[in-house]
Amino acid sequence: MLIDWFTVAAQIVNFLILVWLLKRFLYQPILDAIDAREKRIATELADADARRTEAQKERDEFQHKNELFDRQRATLLSQAVDEAKAERQRFLDEARQEADTLRTKQMETLSNDIHNLNQTISRWTQQEVFAIARKTLNDLATTSLEERMAEVFIHRLRALDDQAKEGFIKAMKTATETALVRSAFDLPAAQRTAIQNALNETFSADIDVKFETAPELVGGIELTTNGQKMAWSIADYLASLEKDVNELLKVQSKPEAKVETKPETKPEIQA
């Protein structure tokens, strides 16, 4: 069999041309299209990764912000609760303080009222005792109660010890005002003269004396000059009696105070 080399060569050339044409117009565009598609896919994958990373980052940030918000909310809630408790406690303390202040004022007012009542009763009692004593002495004695009190005062004046006399003498020498004799009643002229003479004899000098009436002495006479004082009064005996009676009432009221537990009964016990 003879080989037509020209035909073989032509076929080879045709094949090469066909290969070049395929590569030039078919294979290369396909490869380019495949490369472009691969690049596009790689780009899309990279974008997807970037978006996924960004989404993960945003999710982490959101979660962090959410946790931060939860912590802040818990902190604010705790602060609000603490402030509410503190405010409530402050209101309670203020209310308790106001109640204590009001109770203290009420107790002070009640105590003052009781004290004033006791003082009124005491003064009234002293006056009544003085009136009864005066009437009794007037009925039983030949001299009036005022005369007897003046006699007692003169007796005590003359019975002063040397130290007391010296104190009165110094006070009278340095005094800028007249010696004052105060009595619960208006002394008659005879009693004034007797007291004046007793003063002159006791202090061995002519004493300038001013007489005044002071009903609050409740049956008594007192001598004052430049800070020195000598007094005798029924009020002294009544005060001692009142003290003893008050002590007795306190002792008797202690068992009742223990039995009575209601606050409103205490003023009655004290009174």
Secondary structure, 3 states (H helix, E strand, C coil): CCCCHHHHHHHHHHHHHHHHHHHHHHHHHHHHHHHHHHHHHHHHHHHHHHHHHHHHHHHHHHHHHHHHHHHHHHHHHHHHHHHHHHHHHHHHHHHHHHHHHHHHHHHHHHHHHHHHHHHHHHHHHHHHHHHHHHHHHHHHCCCCHHHHHHHHHHHHHHCCCHHHHHHHHHHHHHCCCCEEEEECCCCCHHHHHHHHHHHHHHHCCCCCEEEEECHHHCCEEEEEECCEEEEEEHHHHHHHHHHHHHHHHHHHHHHHHHHCCCHHHHHHHHC
